[in-house]
Every structure is written in C-alpha cells, then in structure tokens.
Amino acid sequence: MDAYLELTPRLAELSQLGSVMGILNWDQEVVMPKGAVSARGGQMATLTSLYHQRATDPRLGALLAECQSQEKNLDAWQKANVREAKRTYDRLVKIPADLEIALAELEVRGHEVWVQARLGANFKKFQPILDEYLSLLKQRAQAIDAHQHPYDVLIEDYEPGMNIKKIEALFLPLKDFLIPFLNQLLSRKNSKLTKVPGGPVAQSVQKELGLLILQQMGFDFERGRLDTSVHPFCGGAGPSDVRITTRYQDDHFVSALMGVIHEGGHALYEQGRNEKFYGQPVSEAVSMGLHESQSLLWEKQVGQGVNFWEFLSPKLKTLIPHALKGAEVKDLYHFVNQVKPSLIRVDADEVTYPFHIMIRFEIERDLLGGKILVKELSEIFNQKMQNYLGITPPNDREGVLQDVHWSGGTFGYFPSYTLGAMYAAQFFATAKKQIPNLLTEISKGNLKILRQWLKEKIHQQGSLYLADELCIQVTGEALNSKYFMNYLSEKYS
Amino acid sequence: MDAYLELTPRLAELSQLGSVMGILNWDQEVVMPKGAVSARGGQMATLTSLYHQRATDPRLGALLAECQSQEKNLDAWQKANVREAKRTYDRLVKIPADLEIALAELEVRGHEVWVQARLGANFKKFQPILDEYLSLLKQRAQAIDAHQHPYDVLIEDYEPGMNIKKIEALFLPLKDFLIPFLNQLLSRKNSKLTKVPGGPVAQSVQKELGLLILQQMGFDFERGRLDTSVHPFCGGAGPSDVRITTRYQDDHFVSALMGVIHEGGHALYEQGRNEKFYGQPVSEAVSMGLHESQSLLWEKQVGQGVNFWEFLSPKLKTLIPHALKGAEVKDLYHFVNQVKPSLIRVDADEVTYPFHIMIRFEIERDLLGGKILVKELSEIFNQKMQNYLGITPPNDREGVLQDVHWSGGTFGYFPSYTLGAMYAAQFFATAKKQIPNLLTEISKGNLKILRQWLKEKIHQQGSLYLADELCIQVTGEALNSKYFMNYLSEKYS
C-alpha cells in the first residue's frame, strides 16, 4: 500500500528528531558546560519548531487518513502504528500554533520562577505562573476536545484511554485499604535501623555495584550507558542508545542502587522494544503508566524484595564490607522497606507513596474543573497532607512547591506513577505464576529470566494493543488495585 | 532594513542546526555506545537533509539578493555577513541534489572501505572509491563553476580566495628553502633523547597537566570541556560550548600535552568570537587556514618554544617528578623539537611537515587536473616521499592510505595546514613586536596576554575581512612564507 510506504519514513524522521532531542537532553543534564544553557535553549527551540512543522504537515495527515480508510490492507501491527500516529497527529493539529508557543515560552519562564519560589519557600511568587498555565492548558484542552472535562483531555497525553472516572475507580479501593493499613503498620515498632549502617561508600564503588546489578538484569552496555546527574532519568536516543543516570550520596548507597534499578527497569523496556518497528510509534510504550510499571516492578517488586537481598548480600560483603558492619542483611532489607509518612513524594516508601499521588490528582482535577483556585493551593495541599498522612508541611518548599511537574505545565502525569505501581504488582504476580521458581531464581541472581518474560509479554508488544487490552493479554484481567493491595498486605504483614 | 531582519533569524537557525550536529559528532566520538552507530547515522542523515532544505530555501536566496542590492543601508559587519552567507548559498544551490546524495552515500561507504584497505595495506581495494570520488567531485566543481580548474573550485570550500596559483607561489620559496635547510639539519647530530625520559605517566596526571595549561591559556571551562577520543579534535556547539579532546599514551605525556595545546588554540578562537554576531556567519573564521593558524601558533610558536618550557619545567617537576628523571628541561625542549623525516604526516615535526602537505597538494591538483590517474597513486606517493624526504613507505598503510581525508571526499583541505603554519609564524612575529616582553611573559606563564591580543586582532574579527585583508590588517603584509622560514632558521640554527 503506497500510502503506508510513504508514511513510515515520515514517522521515522520524527522519531529521529526525537532521538536527537533525547541526546541533547542527556547532554544538558550530564556533560554540558554551564555557560551553554542559553545557546542550548535556542538549539532546542529550533529543533522543536522543525519537529512541529513536520509533525503537523498536512501531507502526513492525508497519508494517515488514507491508511486508515484502507485499513483492511494492513496487518495488526501496521494498523496499530497508524492508530498511534493518527492519535498524535489529530491532537497536534488541533492546537493553535500561538498557544503552543505561549506554552513553550511559559515553560522556560515557569521553571525559573519555580526554582526561585521554591528556594524562598514562597508559593505566592509561583502563583501567577500557575494561573497562566491553567488558562493556557484549559484553552489547549478545549481546542482538542471541547466536550470533555479538560483534565480528561490532559490525562490522554500520558494515559490514552484513561480519565478521571476510571482513575477514581482504581484509586478508591486503594485509598479505603491504605488508610487503615497504614495506621496498623505505624502502630507496630519500626525497623531498628534508621540510617544505613557502616561508613561512607565511595562513588566509584557505588557505581561498580550499580553496573553489576544492571549486568545481572540484562542491561546491554553495547546499547546504553550509566552516568551521574542531579535528577536521575532514563533517556538517550531510542533502543540502541539507552542512557540512564543516578546520583550518589556517600552515606546512603542503597538510594543510588535503587535508583539504578528503577531507571534500569525503564532501560530494559527501551532496549527490549520490537526491532522490526524501530522508529515507528507502534514500537513505543502505549502509556506512561506502563513504562513506569517496568521501573517499579524492578525497583519495588524485585529490588526491594527479600529474595533479591539474599542474592545481594554476599556481593555487598565483598564490595563494601564496612557498609554491612553490625547489620544483618535482614536488617538492611527491613530498613529498605521502612514505612513512615514523610513530606517529600520522591523519598516516600511504597505504602505512603499513593497518598502523595492522590493529593496531586485531586488538586489537578479540581483546579482544571474550576472547583478550587490557585491562590488556595498552599493551604489545600497542606490540609490534604494532614488528612492523608497526618503531617503538615512546615513550609511551601516541602509542600506544594516540591515537585517540578507543574513548573513545566505537566498536569495529568502524576496518576501514572500509581497506575504504574498497580500494573507492576499485577504483572509480577502473573510472572510468579508463569515462571517456575521465579523467587528462587531471583535469590540466585538469575534476573534475566524475568527480563526475558517482560520483554516477550510487554516490551516487544509496544503499542500493538491499547493499555487495557495489553493488561488483559498479559494477566488475564483488566488493571485493578487488588494485586497491589495483596502485595502490600503480604509484604508488610 | 526588513530583508536583513528576516535574514538573520534564518542564518541563526542554520547555525543552531550546525551546533546540534556538532554535539552529535562530539557525542559519537566521546561517549556514544558502540551499538548506536547505525541509528546515529540515520539521525545525522535526517538533520543533514533538513539543514540542506533550509540552507537552499529559495526565500533565503531572495533575501540575500535583496540585502546585497541594498548594501548601502548595511554597516560593514552586516555587509560581510551577507557576503559570507551568500557565498555559501550560491555554492549550495548550484549542486544538484542527487549529486549531494551520491557524495553523502559515498562518504559512508568510502570510510568503511578505507578502514579495510588501510588495515590490509592494500591500495587497490580503495582505488574504486577514489575513482568514484573524482568523478563526483569533478561534477560538483563543474556545477559550481565550469570555467575554473576543478581543484580551484574545491579549495574555495576551505580557503575562499585561494587557488592553485597562489598556493604554488607561497609554497615554492618554502620548498626552495626547506630542501637545503633540512639537509643541513640532518647533517648535525640529533637530540640526545630519542624517547621521553622517566616512567609512564598516568592518564589522570596527564589530564591534570592539560587542564592546568588550558587554564593558563585562558580557556573558559564554563564554556567548554576537555575529554578523551581516538582522534583529537575541537568541536561542540559554538562559542559557549567548545569541546576539545586529546588522547593519552602512558609513555609519551608530551604528545597529549601538545595535542591539548593545539586543540586549545582552536578552542580559544571559538571562545573568542564576536558575541554580537553569534549564530551569524560573519562571526566565524574566514578560512580553515586561519583557524589552523591559531592551533599551530599555540602548539608550535608557543608550546614548543624555549620560553614556554622554562615556565613548564617547575610544573613538571611537581606534577610528574619521575618523568624528568635524568633529563634537563633543555633536553626535553630539544627532544620536542627533534627534526627527522618520517612516514606519517600527523607525527611529523614542523620542518618536514610542509613536505607531506606539498606531496598531497601536488597529487590532488594533478588528479583533478587529469594529469595523473588513481591507479598510479601508490607509486607516485612513494616516489614523492623519496624525492622530498628521502624515505620510501614500506607499504600503503604507511604511505598513500595513511590519511582519512580522501576517504570522506575531502580534497583541497591539505594546503590549509601549511598555510596555517605560515599565518602562525607571521602573526607571532607581529605579536612579539606589539606585545612588550612577550617572550618573558611566556616564561612566566602569563599566556593570557597573548590570548587577549589574538582575540582582539583575529578571533573577534571573524569574517569581517577576507583572509588576505585580515592578514594585512594584523601584520601589515599579505601572507608570505618569509616569517615561517625566518622562524625555522632562528629556532633550528
């Protein structure tokens, strides 16, 4: 089919431009000299504008329409490829160019103002930025689909097929479970260890440990790297060039290690994508929640599991004997899985983490629904922290200003974290059923067996199925919170 | 003037795309995982094609023509900016797209075949590639200007305003001087040191030394980096992001150091460009020879000068005491300036180096002039080596296949190296006249005084003047070989 043959090089070109921006992002976070910030901004703006021109080219729209009208000539992969490309195209062309430019401009300014406001723990300073975002994002949602709740439209950017109603249906039972569960856990006495035992661990040793575990997980160093950056991330330029980063604290080697395993989970997804469709949308993850499921599965289900620590223990004794001084591996395992309400989302344990997400989800939903106002946000945030977690942030820096997301206009992403945790539990429960002796294999460090299963069942599938369908394909059930609740119950009871 | 106001953002966009490619090149040479080679090829091809589309956009041509027709409204810098942009545009639009594609394709294939041919020291294998290049390059030259010698057209890519006749006029007196001069030097006994004294020097210590010298030269680390790569280069993304590389040999710290100083010279040019015109062609070097003059001035005139070694000696004694074991600084200075005919151009000393260039210049001129054939090249190369340097390469790997240039279709670049050496000598002679006690200052490590002079006189001037004019502006004379010959005479007599 001629239209499809003309379509795929255009999609590959967009993917290549995306990869180039991926390298520039990595470069900026990892190696770029400080003085290049402003020039880099110009380079990215130029690339973004060229990308946008190509991505909204009417010829691309015509080809997509033609492909869809002759769908019967395409196989399932090709159909899914057209579906994904068309969804992106249809959204993009609806957004007026001046609105996109205004949002891009606000992103730069918003980030700067947020940094300053956060430093001074002064939400008032950031308030006007949020007001501007709300106005622009509502216009954006309106342009894409005037009939939907604007927050539903934004959520679609990250979780196609999701919406407020579905998320509420998933979060509600979890909330009902977690509130008494947390109280019950808090009434027990905590792990004896409140900080990592032993002396400091040099960054080079921590890196060696990270590389070892990545190797064990099946990370391919011919097609990827591990580096250091202020904010850990998984980026790069697609399946053959997957770059993850972590950050090191001398007195907390577990933090960097868990970071490496988390980003390693994202990396395995990327490296495991279907080679036949590299550069085509269908080879990419169908949602952010699904991508996050891979990092959380590796970090929480595997990396913070007791079997993994059985494998890790002799390695630790060799690599960093002093870090285990006076502590049994069992103690370290309990330390890693300590549950305690805390102020900062990114540092939260897996039991209290969903509350941080629910707070942000409710705030975003009500802001975009016009039920609350930006100027009330500091107070509302603190009130919700008190209601859900029983603690009140002492200031805005540790409260409403803590996350970078809103400073970049990212509204609708937060739910993906907890959706990811649910997917992770559901996938891992299935893996345990399908892979003989999975936990015993993990105790032996045989992690590649799990990697292979994930690759076949999830990474290779890309966007062939929508997220709902994929979940049913893999686990036999639609996504639900049962597996995540069972997992927490079993682990912490 | 409206046309000029519309022109400059277009030129800035091209510069930004060029900067992006600069980062991708650096990335590929320094950090990219091996498995990403093919994907990176695709990314570069996409960028190159977008660049070409924008650079040959008829609207750009119309704006340039309009600016030139209303030149009276522009100041000298703006005029020069239009002149440079128009020269590039006029050349680009004349070249048929399919010819450009054929050359780009041959570049990839040619490099691969060259690597194999070189490994096997087998010129015959590379011969068909060279034949293809000659045919395509002649077509390219014909398309640009059918009335000129095709080699003259190619030289213009690197040295606007230069041609065979002018280069011959510059090279001839140099050749007449160098032949007896070299014989005279060879009849004297050589430096006592034939290898670097002392034990191996760790890469980290060599890097520390390099950083120290760069600092001393005035390299701005807020706007640049030093890294390691197989082939040293100066790249990056323009004045605010200048990245140089070197390579380290444990048993030859002087080699990496001189490499750092050489690339540092290029880097100072880039960092010293006129900020008012960043992103515009007029802020760039007017020729490759002028850029090379900066690296050679720092490497040869300064770094291999006796005054610099006076400054370096106490530093060396502190940083790498064992490397000076049994050797006086004077011995090291003589070792660094050893003259001896040798097979490999990139390892040649400054006295024999011009012969390597003359050999390549004559071969390129005669190939494109149709006076010699590709199949005769191995023999001709060896014959010329014997004639000029009194040595015959034992095989093609150390002979005609040694340089990467022809494998990428780069014909016409070689003369820039020796033009650069001549400019360097002429500039440095002027600097000595104009900067009080320059040599004494160098002995004290006060190198920034020279950097400042170069910045004002050369780096800041960009392409405001053509190369000829700039040389007269700076030195009061057109480029000539007299200063280079005087410099060699004084230094080695």
Interface residues (C-beta under 8 A of the other chain):
Chain A: A12 E13 Q16 L17 S19 V20 I23 L24 D27 V31 M32 P33 K34 G35 A36 S38 A39 R40 G42 Q43 T46 L47 L50 D220 F221 E222 R223 G224 R225 A237 G238 P239 S240 D241 Y278 G279
Chain B: A12 E13 Q16 L17 S19 V20 I23 L24 D27 V31 M32 P33 K34 G35 A36 S38 A39 R40 G42 Q43 T46 L47 L50 D220 F221 E222 R223 G224 R225 A237 G238 P239 S240 D241 Y278 G279
